[in-house]
Amino acid sequence: MLSVKDMILRVRAATHDQQEVGYSDMDLLMYINDGLRFARRTIMDIYPMLLVDMELEGEFMEGENIIYSDKPISAIVDVRIDGERIGAINPRSIKNLNDRGKPQQYYVCGFNTIKVWPIPVDFHTYNVLAVGDMVPLKWDEDSPLPNEFEDFIYEYVIVRASLTNEFDMSQENNIMASVVQQISTAVRSFMPPGVKTRSYWGERRNERG
């Protein structure tokens, strides 16, 4: 994996800015974090399982239905009660939020809290796989993505740096569309046949295959 420092050196070589007159290190660091965010959003929309970095486990006692995360959640990939998967629901569609029974569905409240419905009347275990909020990279840190995906961030930064002062956005848009397609192709190579992709909070978006 490349460090931020190494990626900045690569970008400067590609943009012929070894003398550091075109872009400051802070500019390029900002572009790198924007590229990481760009790659994450693209991956998230296709197969968020690749970005899972949080596993919340615990137990519900009678009358408890709240799962809390210490840090913000960007996507919920899987929620299980007693090992059985449950789906997401819009709480506005629930007639009575105080219904009790074995939890069958979940809904979110803000970016840190998940609630299950109906409210448990017995002991249950829960397990949640989720993607945490992105933490911006610092100068001395490594990219959290594999080398193949680092190349996409590198391409993104090159585009941002090279075309920052251009008034014609069509070239930038075309290049960025190509980067999105490359990331999409790379992500789909990890997907099991027939897997269903989902939105950030677990609702079905489309089906592969």
VEXBA-705708 format. One record per residue (C-alpha): x, y, z. Coordinates in nm, 3 decimals, padded with zeros to 5 digits. Layout:
// VEXBA-705708
+---------+---------+---------+
!      xx !      yy !      zz !
+---------+---------+---------+
!       X !       Y !       Z !
...
+---------+---------+---------+
END
This chain:
// VEXBA-705708
+---------+---------+---------+
!      xx !      yy !      zz !
+---------+---------+---------+
!  00.000 !  00.000 !  00.000 !
!  00.116 !  00.350 ! -00.080 !
!  00.162 !  00.613 !  00.185 !
!  00.009 !  00.955 !  00.128 !
!  00.361 !  01.092 !  00.095 !
!  00.447 !  00.840 ! -00.180 !
!  00.126 !  00.912 ! -00.368 !
!  00.197 !  01.286 ! -00.359 !
!  00.542 !  01.220 ! -00.503 !
!  00.385 !  01.013 ! -00.784 !
!  00.132 !  01.286 ! -00.857 !
!  00.401 !  01.553 ! -00.869 !
!  00.602 !  01.341 ! -01.116 !
!  00.297 !  01.285 ! -01.337 !
!  00.203 !  01.655 ! -01.336 !
!  00.566 !  01.773 ! -01.374 !
!  00.548 !  01.961 ! -01.046 !
!  00.856 !  01.825 ! -00.873 !
!  00.954 !  02.183 ! -00.787 !
!  00.628 !  02.215 ! -00.591 !
!  00.520 !  02.536 ! -00.759 !
!  00.184 !  02.419 ! -00.894 !
!  00.025 !  02.257 ! -00.590 !
!  00.093 !  02.259 ! -00.222 !
!  00.112 !  01.938 ! -00.021 !
! -00.214 !  02.039 !  00.148 !
! -00.384 !  02.077 ! -00.191 !
! -00.276 !  01.730 ! -00.299 !
! -00.368 !  01.579 !  00.039 !
! -00.716 !  01.729 ! -00.004 !
! -00.740 !  01.578 ! -00.353 !
! -00.629 !  01.238 ! -00.220 !
! -00.899 !  01.240 !  00.048 !
! -01.154 !  01.354 ! -00.210 !
! -01.041 !  01.062 ! -00.429 !
! -01.072 !  00.819 ! -00.141 !
! -01.422 !  00.949 ! -00.071 !
! -01.505 !  00.920 ! -00.443 !
! -01.384 !  00.559 ! -00.456 !
! -01.571 !  00.467 ! -00.137 !
! -01.898 !  00.610 ! -00.268 !
! -01.862 !  00.412 ! -00.590 !
! -01.781 !  00.089 ! -00.405 !
! -02.059 !  00.153 ! -00.152 !
! -02.319 !  00.181 ! -00.426 !
! -02.219 ! -00.152 ! -00.581 !
! -02.091 ! -00.386 ! -00.309 !
! -02.050 ! -00.225 !  00.036 !
! -01.936 ! -00.555 !  00.189 !
! -01.585 ! -00.466 !  00.067 !
! -01.581 ! -00.166 !  00.299 !
! -01.717 ! -00.333 !  00.614 !
! -01.502 ! -00.227 !  00.908 !
! -01.750 ! -00.245 !  01.196 !
! -01.913 ! -00.544 !  01.362 !
! -02.158 ! -00.465 !  01.640 !
! -02.249 ! -00.760 !  01.860 !
! -02.458 ! -00.778 !  02.172 !
! -02.771 ! -00.896 !  02.348 !
! -03.122 ! -00.767 !  02.390 !
! -03.303 ! -00.822 !  02.715 !
! -03.680 ! -00.788 !  02.741 !
! -03.790 ! -00.438 !  02.642 !
! -03.456 ! -00.340 !  02.483 !
! -03.439 ! -00.260 !  02.112 !
! -03.152 ! -00.012 !  02.060 !
! -02.814 ! -00.084 !  01.899 !
! -02.573 !  00.205 !  01.942 !
! -02.245 !  00.272 !  01.761 !
! -01.965 !  00.480 !  01.912 !
! -01.885 !  00.627 !  01.569 !
! -02.105 !  00.734 !  01.275 !
! -02.221 !  00.465 !  01.035 !
! -02.208 !  00.524 !  00.659 !
! -02.382 !  00.201 !  00.559 !
! -02.553 ! -00.095 !  00.721 !
! -02.475 ! -00.412 !  00.529 !
! -02.631 ! -00.685 !  00.742 !
! -02.842 ! -00.709 !  01.059 !
! -02.917 ! -01.041 !  01.227 !
! -03.122 ! -01.143 !  01.529 !
! -03.028 ! -01.481 !  01.677 !
! -02.835 ! -01.546 !  01.357 !
! -03.132 ! -01.476 !  01.129 !
! -03.118 ! -01.186 !  00.888 !
! -03.376 ! -00.909 !  00.922 !
! -03.453 ! -00.632 !  00.674 !
! -03.480 ! -00.254 !  00.691 !
! -03.811 ! -00.070 !  00.726 !
! -03.921 !  00.292 !  00.724 !
! -04.051 !  00.357 !  01.078 !
! -04.324 !  00.580 !  00.936 !
! -04.481 !  00.268 !  00.786 !
! -04.507 !  00.101 !  01.129 !
! -04.849 !  00.155 !  01.283 !
! -04.736 !  00.091 !  01.641 !
! -04.369 !  00.128 !  01.734 !
! -04.445 ! -00.025 !  02.075 !
! -04.546 ! -00.363 !  01.933 !
! -04.369 ! -00.649 !  02.111 !
! -04.243 ! -00.981 !  01.989 !
! -03.938 ! -01.127 !  01.817 !
! -03.764 ! -00.852 !  01.614 !
! -03.837 ! -00.886 !  01.242 !
! -03.706 ! -00.557 !  01.102 !
! -03.481 ! -00.263 !  01.184 !
! -03.474 !  00.110 !  01.123 !
! -03.216 !  00.382 !  01.178 !
! -03.226 !  00.694 !  01.394 !
! -02.950 !  00.934 !  01.294 !
! -02.610 !  00.794 !  01.205 !
! -02.526 !  00.614 !  01.529 !
! -02.842 !  00.431 !  01.633 !
! -03.031 !  00.128 !  01.502 !
! -03.362 !  00.014 !  01.647 !
! -03.529 ! -00.322 !  01.595 !
! -03.902 ! -00.383 !  01.572 !
! -04.106 ! -00.533 !  01.735 !
! -03.953 ! -00.464 !  02.076 !
! -03.815 ! -00.791 !  02.220 !
! -04.009 ! -00.976 !  02.488 !
! -03.735 ! -01.238 !  02.534 !
! -03.356 ! -01.261 !  02.528 !
! -03.206 ! -01.222 !  02.179 !
! -02.859 ! -01.175 !  02.034 !
! -02.780 ! -00.931 !  01.755 !
! -02.501 ! -00.892 !  01.500 !
! -02.455 ! -00.595 !  01.267 !
! -02.205 ! -00.554 !  00.984 !
! -02.157 ! -00.189 !  00.892 !
! -01.931 !  00.059 !  00.719 !
! -01.798 !  00.333 !  00.942 !
! -01.766 !  00.696 !  00.843 !
! -01.455 !  00.777 !  00.643 !
! -01.159 !  00.909 !  00.840 !
! -00.949 !  01.150 !  00.626 !
! -00.592 !  01.038 !  00.566 !
! -00.297 !  01.226 !  00.712 !
!  00.045 !  01.289 !  00.560 !
!  00.218 !  00.985 !  00.715 !
! -00.065 !  00.731 !  00.674 !
! -00.117 !  00.453 !  00.421 !
! -00.419 !  00.419 !  00.196 !
! -00.678 !  00.180 !  00.345 !
! -00.756 !  00.036 !  00.000 !
! -00.566 ! -00.237 ! -00.191 !
! -00.311 ! -00.136 ! -00.455 !
! -00.555 ! -00.181 ! -00.744 !
! -00.793 !  00.073 ! -00.591 !
! -00.509 !  00.308 ! -00.502 !
! -00.452 !  00.342 ! -00.875 !
! -00.805 !  00.481 ! -00.912 !
! -00.740 !  00.737 ! -00.639 !
! -00.416 !  00.828 ! -00.814 !
! -00.603 !  00.879 ! -01.143 !
! -00.864 !  01.091 ! -00.965 !
! -00.595 !  01.313 ! -00.810 !
! -00.421 !  01.354 ! -01.148 !
! -00.750 !  01.471 ! -01.301 !
! -00.820 !  01.713 ! -01.015 !
! -00.468 !  01.852 ! -01.019 !
! -00.431 !  01.876 ! -01.398 !
! -00.770 !  02.027 ! -01.474 !
! -00.821 !  02.248 ! -01.169 !
! -00.782 !  02.568 ! -01.370 !
! -00.961 !  02.450 ! -01.683 !
! -01.289 !  02.614 ! -01.780 !
! -01.399 !  02.327 ! -02.007 !
! -01.534 !  02.056 ! -01.775 !
! -01.620 !  01.805 ! -02.050 !
! -01.275 !  01.647 ! -02.050 !
! -01.278 !  01.610 ! -01.672 !
! -01.626 !  01.460 ! -01.679 !
! -01.525 !  01.206 ! -01.943 !
! -01.217 !  01.099 ! -01.748 !
! -01.410 !  01.072 ! -01.422 !
! -01.676 !  00.858 ! -01.594 !
! -01.396 !  00.628 ! -01.708 !
! -01.259 !  00.605 ! -01.353 !
! -01.606 !  00.517 ! -01.222 !
! -01.637 !  00.242 ! -01.483 !
! -01.297 !  00.100 ! -01.389 !
! -01.381 !  00.097 ! -01.018 !
! -01.718 ! -00.064 ! -01.092 !
! -01.553 ! -00.339 ! -01.295 !
! -01.297 ! -00.406 ! -01.022 !
! -01.564 ! -00.419 ! -00.750 !
! -01.788 ! -00.656 ! -00.945 !
! -01.502 ! -00.904 ! -00.969 !
! -01.537 ! -00.952 ! -00.591 !
! -01.912 ! -01.008 ! -00.597 !
! -02.052 ! -01.362 ! -00.568 !
! -02.284 ! -01.455 ! -00.857 !
! -02.639 ! -01.337 ! -00.801 !
! -02.558 ! -01.109 ! -00.509 !
! -02.804 ! -00.826 ! -00.454 !
! -02.658 ! -00.481 ! -00.405 !
! -02.814 ! -00.247 ! -00.154 !
! -02.833 !  00.119 ! -00.067 !
! -02.645 !  00.272 !  00.224 !
! -02.912 !  00.167 !  00.474 !
! -02.996 ! -00.176 !  00.336 !
! -03.277 ! -00.136 !  00.082 !
! -03.241 ! -00.330 ! -00.242 !
! -03.111 ! -00.131 ! -00.537 !
! -03.041 ! -00.379 ! -00.817 !
! -02.935 ! -00.735 ! -00.883 !
! -02.625 ! -00.867 ! -01.050 !
! -02.643 ! -01.151 ! -01.296 !
+---------+---------+---------+
END
